[in-house]
């Protein structure tokens, strides 16, 4: 019999509701990316107005589905 290690996925210390609200209301400015520590892409979003809204919309969908990750690669808590 093989021993299988139970793998627990670590969660980010950032909260889900603030992420959703920041992305919905200020997604075009990249504020949600600054919140999770992704400063470089936050600046890019700020300069491009969220990729003319497309990038912000994609991020919003990723956040709502629970697949958005912070700077360390941990998923945002639901």
N, CA and C atoms as an extended XYZ file, in Angstrom:
234
Properties=species:S:1:pos:R:3:atomname:S:1:resname:S:1:resid:I:1 pbc="F F F"
N         0.823       -1.168        0.000 N   UNK     1
C         0.000        0.000        0.000 CA  UNK     1
C         0.879        1.248        0.000 C   UNK     1
N         0.489        2.213       -0.826 N   UNK     2
C         1.276        3.441       -0.892 CA  UNK     2
C         0.780        4.443        0.129 C   UNK     2
N         1.727        5.106        0.746 N   UNK     3
C         1.357        6.181        1.664 CA  UNK     3
C         1.219        7.464        0.872 C   UNK     3
N         0.064        8.054        0.984 N   UNK     4
C        -0.160        9.316        0.284 CA  UNK     4
C        -0.255       10.429        1.305 C   UNK     4
N         0.531       11.443        1.078 N   UNK     5
C         0.514       12.595        1.972 CA  UNK     5
C        -0.706       13.454        1.650 C   UNK     5
N        -1.387       13.850        2.677 N   UNK     6
C        -2.526       14.746        2.488 CA  UNK     6
C        -1.979       16.141        2.276 C   UNK     6
N        -2.310       16.664        1.129 N   UNK     7
C        -1.784       17.967        0.751 CA  UNK     7
C        -2.822       19.038        1.072 C   UNK     7
N        -2.434       19.991        1.908 N   UNK     8
C        -3.337       21.085        2.240 CA  UNK     8
C        -2.872       22.323        1.505 C   UNK     8
N        -3.815       22.951        0.882 N   UNK     9
C        -3.502       24.148        0.115 CA  UNK     9
C        -3.532       25.355        1.040 C   UNK     9
N        -2.445       26.112        1.037 N   UNK    10
C        -2.401       27.296        1.881 CA  UNK    10
C        -3.233       28.406        1.258 C   UNK    10
N        -3.831       29.194        2.114 N   UNK    11
C        -4.648       30.312        1.674 CA  UNK    11
C        -3.926       31.614        2.005 C   UNK    11
N        -4.225       32.627        1.219 N   UNK    12
C        -3.650       33.945        1.434 CA  UNK    12
C        -4.248       34.580        2.686 C   UNK    12
N        -3.548       35.540        3.254 N   UNK    13
C        -4.102       36.270        4.392 CA  UNK    13
C        -5.033       37.395        3.928 C   UNK    13
N        -5.135       37.600        2.637 N   UNK    14
C        -6.039       38.607        2.076 CA  UNK    14
C        -7.451       38.039        2.027 C   UNK    14
N        -8.430       38.892        2.218 N   UNK    15
C        -9.827       38.469        2.281 CA  UNK    15
C       -10.521       38.551        0.932 C   UNK    15
N       -11.526       37.697        0.759 N   UNK    16
C       -12.258       37.563       -0.502 CA  UNK    16
C       -13.168       38.768       -0.789 C   UNK    16
N       -13.972       39.168        0.182 N   UNK    17
C       -14.950       40.247       -0.037 CA  UNK    17
C       -14.265       41.568       -0.407 C   UNK    17
N       -13.221       41.987        0.311 N   UNK    18
C       -12.548       43.220       -0.120 CA  UNK    18
C       -11.970       43.116       -1.542 C   UNK    18
N       -11.489       41.919       -1.895 N   UNK    19
C       -10.961       41.727       -3.260 CA  UNK    19
C       -12.048       41.934       -4.302 C   UNK    19
N       -13.208       41.336       -4.075 N   UNK    20
C       -14.317       41.460       -5.024 CA  UNK    20
C       -14.740       42.920       -5.141 C   UNK    20
N       -14.874       43.599       -4.017 N   UNK    21
C       -15.313       45.001       -4.029 CA  UNK    21
C       -14.282       45.916       -4.676 C   UNK    21
N       -13.010       45.709       -4.348 N   UNK    22
C       -11.966       46.531       -4.952 CA  UNK    22
C       -11.917       46.341       -6.462 C   UNK    22
N       -12.031       45.108       -6.907 N   UNK    23
C       -11.975       44.847       -8.345 CA  UNK    23
C       -13.211       45.398       -9.054 C   UNK    23
N       -14.384       45.261       -8.430 N   UNK    24
C       -15.615       45.723       -9.060 CA  UNK    24
C       -15.628       47.248       -9.205 C   UNK    24
N       -15.276       47.949       -8.124 N   UNK    25
C       -15.365       49.406       -8.140 CA  UNK    25
C       -14.105       50.106       -8.645 C   UNK    25
N       -12.931       49.528       -8.416 N   UNK    26
C       -11.676       50.191       -8.782 CA  UNK    26
C       -10.775       49.304       -9.636 C   UNK    26
N       -11.365       48.309      -10.279 N   UNK    27
C       -10.587       47.358      -11.074 CA  UNK    27
C        -9.823       48.009      -12.211 C   UNK    27
N       -10.389       49.020      -12.808 N   UNK    28
C        -9.719       49.716      -13.896 CA  UNK    28
C        -8.455       50.431      -13.466 C   UNK    28
N        -8.329       50.665      -12.180 N   UNK    29
C        -7.131       51.316      -11.643 CA  UNK    29
C        -6.153       50.312      -11.044 C   UNK    29
N        -6.534       49.042      -11.023 N   UNK    30
C        -5.641       47.996      -10.527 CA  UNK    30
C        -5.482       47.944       -9.029 C   UNK    30
N        -6.403       48.573       -8.294 N   UNK    31
C        -6.278       48.639       -6.832 CA  UNK    31
C        -6.280       47.251       -6.198 C   UNK    31
N        -7.044       46.321       -6.750 N   UNK    32
C        -7.087       44.963       -6.197 CA  UNK    32
C        -5.732       44.273       -6.320 C   UNK    32
N        -4.966       44.606       -7.331 N   UNK    33
C        -3.625       44.009       -7.489 CA  UNK    33
C        -2.648       44.598       -6.472 C   UNK    33
N        -2.768       45.887       -6.179 N   UNK    34
C        -1.948       46.479       -5.123 CA  UNK    34
C        -2.284       45.833       -3.779 C   UNK    34
N        -3.558       45.531       -3.556 N   UNK    35
C        -4.024       44.919       -2.300 CA  UNK    35
C        -3.357       43.574       -2.036 C   UNK    35
N        -3.140       42.784       -3.083 N   UNK    36
C        -2.514       41.464       -2.889 CA  UNK    36
C        -1.002       41.487       -3.071 C   UNK    36
N        -0.423       42.655       -3.289 N   UNK    37
C         1.026       42.780       -3.367 CA  UNK    37
C         1.608       42.704       -4.764 C   UNK    37
N         0.768       42.652       -5.778 N   UNK    38
C         1.255       42.608       -7.160 CA  UNK    38
C         1.392       44.043       -7.690 C   UNK    38
N         2.416       44.724       -7.209 N   UNK    39
C         2.599       46.141       -7.501 CA  UNK    39
C         2.909       46.386       -8.979 C   UNK    39
N         3.754       45.559       -9.577 N   UNK    40
C         4.129       45.752      -10.988 CA  UNK    40
C         2.936       45.708      -11.915 C   UNK    40
N         2.109       44.670      -11.773 N   UNK    41
C         0.932       44.579      -12.639 CA  UNK    41
C        -0.135       45.589      -12.227 C   UNK    41
N        -0.117       46.003      -10.958 N   UNK    42
C        -1.024       47.061      -10.520 CA  UNK    42
C        -0.716       48.370      -11.225 C   UNK    42
N         0.576       48.675      -11.363 N   UNK    43
C         0.983       49.896      -12.071 CA  UNK    43
C         0.606       49.802      -13.548 C   UNK    43
N         0.813       48.622      -14.148 N   UNK    44
C         0.423       48.441      -15.548 CA  UNK    44
C        -1.079       48.627      -15.742 C   UNK    44
N        -1.860       48.097      -14.818 N   UNK    45
C        -3.307       48.272      -14.917 CA  UNK    45
C        -3.689       49.737      -14.758 C   UNK    45
N        -3.007       50.421      -13.863 N   UNK    46
C        -3.278       51.838      -13.644 CA  UNK    46
C        -2.994       52.643      -14.906 C   UNK    46
N        -1.876       52.351      -15.560 N   UNK    47
C        -1.487       53.095      -16.761 CA  UNK    47
C        -2.355       52.783      -17.979 C   UNK    47
N        -2.909       51.561      -18.025 N   UNK    48
C        -3.724       51.165      -19.191 CA  UNK    48
C        -5.218       51.176      -18.886 C   UNK    48
N        -5.569       51.696      -17.696 N   UNK    49
C        -6.969       51.692      -17.238 CA  UNK    49
C        -7.561       50.292      -17.271 C   UNK    49
N        -6.832       49.376      -16.705 N   UNK    50
C        -7.290       47.987      -16.617 CA  UNK    50
C        -7.353       47.309      -17.960 C   UNK    50
N        -6.401       47.646      -18.831 N   UNK    51
C        -6.411       47.065      -20.181 CA  UNK    51
C        -7.676       47.453      -20.911 C   UNK    51
N        -8.047       48.745      -20.742 N   UNK    52
C        -9.301       49.294      -21.296 CA  UNK    52
C       -10.520       48.512      -20.802 C   UNK    52
N       -10.420       48.023      -19.570 N   UNK    53
C       -11.534       47.334      -18.935 CA  UNK    53
C       -11.532       45.835      -19.119 C   UNK    53
N       -10.857       45.362      -20.143 N   UNK    54
C       -10.868       43.922      -20.425 CA  UNK    54
C       -10.098       43.160      -19.355 C   UNK    54
N        -8.910       43.636      -19.017 N   UNK    55
C        -8.075       42.991      -18.012 CA  UNK    55
C        -8.797       42.992      -16.658 C   UNK    55
N        -9.441       44.105      -16.325 N   UNK    56
C       -10.172       44.202      -15.067 CA  UNK    56
C       -11.337       43.208      -15.039 C   UNK    56
N       -12.037       43.056      -16.145 N   UNK    57
C       -13.149       42.112      -16.222 CA  UNK    57
C       -12.659       40.673      -16.055 C   UNK    57
N       -11.562       40.345      -16.704 N   UNK    58
C       -10.985       39.002      -16.574 CA  UNK    58
C       -10.569       38.743      -15.127 C   UNK    58
N        -9.908       39.719      -14.498 N   UNK    59
C        -9.523       39.569      -13.097 CA  UNK    59
C       -10.754       39.371      -12.221 C   UNK    59
N       -11.825       40.120      -12.476 N   UNK    60
C       -13.042       39.996      -11.682 CA  UNK    60
C       -13.597       38.575      -11.773 C   UNK    60
N       -13.619       38.034      -12.970 N   UNK    61
C       -14.118       36.663      -13.158 CA  UNK    61
C       -13.237       35.664      -12.414 C   UNK    61
N       -11.926       35.849      -12.489 N   UNK    62
C       -10.996       34.947      -11.797 CA  UNK    62
C       -11.178       35.043      -10.280 C   UNK    62
N       -11.393       36.244       -9.772 N   UNK    63
C       -11.596       36.433       -8.331 CA  UNK    63
C       -12.888       35.756       -7.885 C   UNK    63
N       -13.973       35.980       -8.614 N   UNK    64
C       -15.278       35.422       -8.243 CA  UNK    64
C       -15.263       33.895       -8.278 C   UNK    64
N       -14.534       33.312       -9.223 N   UNK    65
C       -14.457       31.850       -9.297 CA  UNK    65
C       -13.495       31.265       -8.259 C   UNK    65
N       -12.784       32.119       -7.524 N   UNK    66
C       -11.910       31.645       -6.452 CA  UNK    66
C       -10.534       31.197       -6.900 C   UNK    66
N       -10.085       31.648       -8.053 N   UNK    67
C        -8.786       31.215       -8.573 CA  UNK    67
C        -7.721       32.302       -8.583 C   UNK    67
N        -8.008       33.469       -8.041 N   UNK    68
C        -7.033       34.567       -8.035 CA  UNK    68
C        -6.010       34.313       -6.931 C   UNK    68
N        -4.752       34.569       -7.228 N   UNK    69
C        -3.673       34.307       -6.274 CA  UNK    69
C        -2.952       35.601       -5.910 C   UNK    69
N        -2.408       35.619       -4.699 N   UNK    70
C        -1.648       36.787       -4.256 CA  UNK    70
C        -0.205       36.706       -4.744 C   UNK    70
N         0.617       37.608       -4.255 N   UNK    71
C         2.017       37.686       -4.683 CA  UNK    71
C         2.791       36.395       -4.410 C   UNK    71
N         2.474       35.721       -3.324 N   UNK    72
C         3.166       34.481       -2.957 CA  UNK    72
C         2.595       33.266       -3.665 C   UNK    72
N         1.533       33.421       -4.421 N   UNK    73
C         0.936       32.311       -5.133 CA  UNK    73
C        -0.143       31.571       -4.376 C   UNK    73
N        -0.584       32.144       -3.236 N   UNK    74
C        -1.642       31.534       -2.450 CA  UNK    74
C        -2.998       32.064       -2.920 C   UNK    74
N        -3.988       31.170       -2.951 N   UNK    75
C        -5.330       31.580       -3.354 CA  UNK    75
C        -5.968       32.440       -2.271 C   UNK    75
N        -6.808       33.380       -2.722 N   UNK    76
C        -7.526       34.257       -1.822 CA  UNK    76
C        -8.608       33.446       -1.112 C   UNK    76
N        -8.755       33.642        0.194 N   UNK    77
C        -9.747       32.895        0.984 CA  UNK    77
C       -11.158       33.230        0.537 C   UNK    77
N       -12.009       32.221        0.499 N   UNK    78
C       -13.442       32.443        0.241 CA  UNK    78
C       -14.178       32.501        1.545 C   UNK    78
